[in-house]
Amino acid sequence: MNPSKVKREKVRLLIDLPNIGKEMEKDLQLLGIHRPNELIGHCPYAMHAKLSQLTGVKQDPCVIDVFISITRFMQGDEPKPWWKYTPERKTYLATLAED
């Protein structure tokens, strides 16, 4: 769903979350997440790795951005477009590559 249209008090289903459509809803369900509140405490990077493992396909890194957007939203952040998290992801992954 378009982040600007998300109303926190109306979020009941996965597709009610910002940046989540039918396909990403299926991916979340594959991860064992069926309700928005189940996202609380999940690591977006671990979710991405597990989804890649479960599907047998290395998921696009932008999926991490989507996962960041929804986990942060469920922790109380404002809804934002997934691409607002791209610089954060790139910086984080670059620090891992340096180690």
N, C-alpha and C positions, 0 to 999 in steps of 0.2 A: 504494500500500500504506500502511496505517496506520503512521505513524512509530514508534510504540511497539513494533511487531512486527518492525521491520527489524533484521536481524543483518548487520553490515558484511561479515563473512566469507562470507556466503551471497549477496551481491549479484553476480549474473552477467548478468541480463537487465534491461532498462529497467523492466519492471513489478515488479522486486525493489526498486526505489528507493522512498524515502518519498514519499508523496503522488502516486504515479503509477499510473494505471489504464490500461485499454485505449485510451481515447480520447487521453489525453495521450501514451501510447506512440506512437500514430500521428502525432501532432503532432511529436514528437521525430524520428521517422523521416523525416518530411517535411523537417525541418531538416538531414537528413543524419547524424543521430546514431543509431547502432544498438546501441551498447554503453555501459554506464555510464561507463567510463573515458574515453570520447570527450567527456564534459562538461567535463573539466578544462581550464581556461583560457578557457572561454566566458563571455561577458558576458550575464547574464540579460536586460538591457534590449535589447541587440542581438538576442538570440534572439527576444524578443517582437516587435520591429519586423520582423524577417525573416519570422516566422510570419504576421504581419498582411499583409505584402506577398505572400507565397506563396499565402495563402488568399483574398486580396482582401477580407478582413473584418477590421476593427479588433478585435483580440482583447481580451477583458476584462483590465483591469489586474491582476486577481488571478492571471492566468497568470504575470506577472512574479514574484509571490510564490512560486509553485511552482518556477519556474526558479531563483530565489535558493536555495530550500531544497535543491534537488538539486545545484546546482553547489557550494554550501557543503559539503554532505554528502560529495561526492566529493573535496573538499579536506581532509577530516578532521573536520569539525564533527559534532556529535551529530545524529541525526535529530530533526527538529522538525516540528510541523504547519505547513503553508504559511502560515497566518494569523499566525503569530508574526513573519513578515517584513513584514506589511502596514504597520506604523508606519514601518519603515525605508524602504520604497518610497515612501510618501507624503511623507516628509521629503525624500528625494532628489529626487523629481520637483518638489516645491515650490521647492527651491533652483534647479533648472533654469529654472523659470518666472520667478524673480526676475531672472535674468541678461538 
